[in-house]
Amino acid sequence: MTTNAHRNAPIVVVFSLLAVGYLALAEADDLQPPEMPKATAVAAAAPATSPSNPASAPSAFSISSNTQGSTASVKASVDLPRWFTPSSLTASSASLNVSTPVSKSSQATTFASLGGFTNATTATGQYNLTWFPHLDRKNIIDLIMECAEAANAARGTPSGGGTCPDLTLYVPANDNQKAAWMKWKSVFQTLKAELKKPEQATPAAWFFGVNVTGTDDSHTYYGAKSLVKSEFTDVPISAGPSATYVFQGWLTAATLQFQYATTDKDNDSETVCPAGPAPVTCVVGSIGRPKKTTQDTFSFEVRRSQTILGHQIGLAPKVSYDANSGLYSFSLPIFLFGCGKQLNGGIEYDWSSDVHRSTVGAFITAPFSVFNGLSSSSASCPTKN
């Protein structure tokens, strides 16, 4: 395949501007108790069976490089309405990721892992449904309603509303308000303690997702008989479902995924000279039109946040198997540094059974998260053990 980063630059610029310019669609007015994730905070404060307002997430930019090439990508994601019941929370999110090769040289499409393209411009749309099966909100709801009632009495405002504001710095105007403020303080401390419990702050969660990827794939080849150089362009499609389980504590996640992909594979490069009297002009390259192939790839990935010698790292080993070809591959990214709003860097080891060759590369990307972009409201920094 012949790639040209300059040709695809406008696509990347447009999506970069859209992602960087993304603004929050909604934001809560009252302060929530500190140190609790957005998902559980909204789950606690929202009515029992109503959807929440959507909230957008910042864009993410990453660059990766190995012996097979370099790519740059930009991603924008948004949280969609959530639905609540007293015993569970269901949320949803969507994202769009665009990546393009940045290497200066043109080279054939290669595969860093089964079902993936490394030297083609790709656009991936993803939808995720999140389910917190063990998130018990009944006690939280009761505490918030009691807190709201005490807060209203402390401020001398009419009863109503279901949020628990932070009145730490509030000065009551009379003895009745002071008594109500003391009650608010007690309930507020109890609520904060309850929200810090692992089953409330970092509950186990299921993520069910589906994605579709389109690829700008161009090939150059020589006719098998004429040896005339020709161009061939196609848009291979890749799609499939996935299921991720994030364990309580948010330090470990496991993902099982199936991906169906159509690809156009170049024939092996060779040197061919036309028959006839000398002198003749020989050609070097792929002979014959690329062949259409399909992949049915099953993959299993584990993501783990770990502390080693006081340093927080992220591990994400992944095994993939193509049921059509019988090929399999293994990758091990190790996230070494960077957290919060910074970029994260690391090294990655790859091996595939088709070439029986190991490759090692470096990458710079968004901070490591066991959620791996499944939810835009997920904490990006690892939680220390």
N, C-alpha and C positions, 0 to 999 in steps of 0.2 A: 504494500500500500504506500502511496506517496502522501506524506503529510506536510502541511504548511501552516505553521503557527500564525503567520501574518494574516493568512486568509481568514482564519477563524477568530482573530482578535476582536472584531466588532461584537461577536456573540458574547464573549467573555466580559467585555466592557459594559454592555447593556445589563447583563445579569448582575455584575458587580455593583452597578449604580442602584439597581432595584434592591439588592440585598442590603447595602449600606444605608439606603434611605428608608428602610422599613421602620415604622413607628409603632408603638404600643396601641392596640385598639381599645383597651380598657384597663383601668387601674383602680384598686380599691381606695376609698377615701379614708376610712378609719385605719389606724395602725393595727397590725396583727401582732400577737405575742412573738417575740424574737426567736430566732433559731428554729424555725420550722419551715419545711419545704412548701412551695407555692401550692402544690397539688393537695396536700392534707390541710393546709390553711383554708383554702377555698372550700374544700369538702366539709370542713367543720362549720364554716360560717354560712354556707348556702342553705336555702330551704330544702326540705327533705327530698323532694322529687323534681327539682327544677334544674335546667341546664345553666351553666355559668356563662359569663361573657368570655369571648375569646381573647387571647393575649398573644402578641407576637414575640418573636425571639430575635436576637441579633444574628447577623450573618456570620458565617464561618469561612475562613480562607485557608487553604493548605497547599503545600508543595511537597511532592515526593520524588525521589530519584533513586534509580538503581542501574545495574548494568544493562537493563533492557530499555531505558529511556527515562524521561522526566515528564511529569504532568503537573498542571496547576488547576485547582478547582475552587469554586465558590458555591456556598450553600445558603439558602434561606428557608426558614421553617416557621410554622405558625401553629399555635394551639387552637383547636376547634372546640365547640361547646362540650361541656361535661354534663354527665347525668349522675344523680346521687340517690342513694337509698340509705336508710339508717345503718345497713350492714356492709355496704360496698360503695366503691367509687368507680365509675367508668368514664374514661377520657379519650380524646382522639386528637391526632395531630397530622399535619401534612408537610411535606418538604419538597424542594426542588434543588437538585445539584447539577451543576454544569462543569465539566472538566475538559481540558484540551492539552495536547502535547506542547512542550516548550523547548524541546531539543532542536538544535539548529539543523541537524542533518535529517534527510528523509530516509525512512526505513520501513520495512514491512510491518504489518500489524503483528504484535506479539501478545502473549498471554501471561500476565503475572500470576494469575491463578485461573483455575478452570471457570469458564463462563464470564471472564472479564477482559476488557480491552485496555491496553496500555498506550497505544499510539494512535488513537482516534478521538475526535471530539464527541463527547457523549452528554446526553441530558437524561437524568433519572428523576422520575416522580415517585414519591412514596407516601403511603397512607398507613397510619398505625392506630390501632384500637388498644387502649390500656385498661386493664382491669385489676383493681386492688381487691382480691377476694376476701382478705381477712381484716379489712380496715373497719373496725367497729366504731361508729360515730355517735352512738346513743349517749354515752356519758359526756362526750365532748359537746354535743348539742345542748345538753342540759346545763352544763357549766357556762357555755356562751350565753344562753338565754338568761341565766341567773346573773351573770356578769353585766349583761346589757341592762337589765332591770336596775341593778345597783348603780350603774353609771348614770342612768337617766335620773335617778333619785338624787345622786350626788351633785348633778349639774342643775337640778331643778327643771329638767325638760320633760315633756310628756312621754309617757310610756309608749313603747313601740320600737320596732327595728330589731334586728338580730345580730348585730355586730358588737364586738367587745373592744372598745377603745382603750388606749393607754392613757390613764389619768395620773401617772406617777407625779407629774409636776403641777397637777391641778390643786388649787387652794379653795377649800369649801367656804361658803359665805356664812353659814350658821351651824349650830349644833346638829340639827337634823341632817343637813348635807354632810357634815363631818362623820356622823354615824354611818350614813350610806356609803361614804367614801371608804371607811374602814372595812365595811363588808365587801366593797368592790376589790379592795387590796387583797383580802384573803382569798376571794374567788379567783382573782387574776393570777396569783401565785400558784394556786392549785391547778389552774388551767395550763400554765406554762410547764409545770412539772409533768402533767399528763401528756402534753404534746411532745415532750422530750423522750418519752418512752419509745424504744425501738419499734414496737408494733404500731405506733402512731406516726413517729417522725420519719422512719425509714422502713415502711412496710413492704412485705413481699408483693411482687407485681408480675402480671402476665402482659406481654406485648404481642399482639397479633398484627402482622403487617402484610402488605402486598406492594410490589413495585413494578414499574415498567421503565425500560431503558431503550432509547433510540440512539443509534450511532451513525455518524457521518463516516462512511467507509469507502475509500477509493483505492483502486488497484491499477497497476501498470503491468502489462504482460505482452508477450510476443505470440503471434498466431502460430499454431503448430506446423502448418504447411507453408504459409506465406512469409513467416518471420517478420510480419509488419507489426510495429509497436502500436498498442491500443490501450485505451483507458476504459475502466469499468468502475461505475459508482453504484452503491447500493446502500440501503438503510436497514441493517440487521436489527432485529428486535429481541430483547431479553425481558422476561417477566417471570414472576413467581411469588409464592407466599413464604412467610417465615413465622416462627413462634419463638419468643424469648421469655425466659423466666429469670427474674431478678430476685435473688435471695434477700431475706430480711437483713438489714444492715447496709445494703447497697454497696457491698464490696466485691460481690461475685455475680456474674450473669452467664447463662448458657443459652445458645441460639441454635436452632435446627432450621435449615432453609432448603427449599427446592427451587431451582432456577432452570427455566427452559430458554434456550438461546438458539438463534439461527446465525450462522457465520459463513463468511466467504473465505475459504482458505486458498492461499497462493500455492501453486505447484512449486516443487523444489527448484532452486536456481541452477541453471546449467549453461554450458557453452555449446552453441549449435552453429554450424557453418552450412550454408546452402550448397546443394550439389551444383556442379558446373566447372567450367575451366577457370583456372586462376587468372587474375586475382579475385578473391571472394571476400565479402565482409561478414564476419561472424558476429553473433549477438550473444550477450551474456545477460541472463535474467530468468524470470519465470516464463515457462513455455506453456501456452494453452490458457484458456479462460479459467479463472478461479472456480473451485468446486464448492457448491452449496452443501453445508453440513449442519447438523443439529446437535445440541448438547442437552442432556438431562442430568443436571448436576445437583448432587446432594452434598450439603456441607454442614459441619458442626463446629461451632466456635465457642470458646470460653474466654471471658474477659474478667480479669482479676486485678484489684488494687492491692498492692502489697508493700509493706515496709521492710526494707533490708538495710541493716546497719544504720538505722535512723533516716534513711532516704526513701521517699515515696516514689515508687515506680508503678507502671502499668504493664500487664502482660495480656496478650490476645492471641493465643495459638488457634489455628484454624486448619481443619482437614477437609478437603473436597474430593468428590468422586464423581466421574462422568459415567453413567450407566451405559451410554451408547458406545463409547470408545474403550471403556475399561481403564482410562487414565485416572490418576489421582495426584493430588498435590498437597503440600504442607507449607504453611507460612507461620512465622513467629515474629510479630512486631514487639519491640520492647520500648516503651515510652520512658525516657530517662529524666527529663527535666521540663519545667514550665508548668504553671498552674494559674488559676484565676483568669484574669483577662489577658495573660500572656500567651504566646504561642508555645507549643510543646514539641520537642524534638526527640528523635530516637533512631534506632537502627532496626532493620528488618531482614530476616533470613527467609529465603524461599527455595523450595525444591519441588520439581515435578517429574513424574515418571516417564514423560515422553522424551525428554532430553537427558534425564539422569544427571542433572547438573545443578549445583547449588549456586545461588546468587545472594549477595549481601548488599543492601542499600541503606541510604539515610533518608529521613523525612522530617519535614516541619509541618505541623498541623495544629488543629484546635486542641485545647487541653484534654487529656485522657478522661474518659467517662465510661463506666461499665454500661451505661445506657446506649452509648455509641450513636447518639443523635436520634434515638427513638422518640424522645419527647423534648420539646424546646424548653420546658420548664425544669428539666432534670439538672441536678447539680453537676457541674463539669469537673470540679476538683475532686480527687479521691478523698474519702473520709478516712482519717488515720485510724489504724487499728487500736 
